[in-house]
Amino acid sequence: MSNETLIERVLYNNKISEEWLALVENAPDFNRFDLTNISALLAAPCELGTLVIRDDQPSLSNKNTLKTLDSFFKTHRFFDYSLTKRCFKSIKEFPSYKVPFVNWHYALFPLEQPKNCMWLNPLDIYDLKTIHGRCFAELNNGLVLETPTQMRSIIDQSEKAIYVLCYLRREYSLTDHYNGDPLDYVQLPQTPFLKSIRNRSLLQHWVTERGVFHQRYLHESLLKYSNKYLNEADIL
């Protein structure tokens, strides 16, 4: 990706274009049962829905980005996003505003308000460039996205999302007595972007005790379902 011009396929943020129309018109409906890794979710311009980017074939959802992710995670019984948000708010080292969606394989973090914004998988970012004051993210599949935030923000959020992914893998690892370092729990692709952040401070050592998230998640789960049953009992 050139520092001065863009010659690749580019999707501009909130700006309809031939690239956008071609992808939206040819995209099949989003299949929430497909476990193929998601690289990004984009709120299509003109309220056309959510474009789900995967390596093989982009697909289209008629829901906003947050609801699209939520339906995907619930289908596969991944972590409940409403519960993980509560857990992160109680653990000071974790993000509590731009909370990532995390499963065992990757994480997706929001660039703005989570309800209907761009979500990126940091493991699928090939490179970042700032051109004329705008930050562009090139994905591993060659697609270039104009982002609504600055490069520093994407780097910070990527670092946190990767740390959360490593932490949750450690939380639920079958090897109870091995802690290692965060990056022992994920194999980072050798891309320019990931090479540039692998030495970031948060990825060098653990800042969160093992077991904290697991205990908190169980606690929040019990509260949620206890309240649900109480409400149902009141109705009856």
Secondary structure, DSSP 8 states (H G I E B T S, - for coil): --SS---S-EE-TT---HHHHHHHHH--B--TT--S---EEEE-GGG--EEEE-SS--EEESS-HHHHHHHHHHHTT---HHHHHHHHHHSTTS-SSS--EE-SS-EEEESS-GGGS-EE-GGGEEEEEEETTEEEEEETTS-EEE-SS-HHHHHHHHHHHHHHHHHHHHHT-S-TT----GGGG------HHHHHHTT-GGGTS--S-TTHHHHHHHHHHHHHHHHHHHHHHHH-
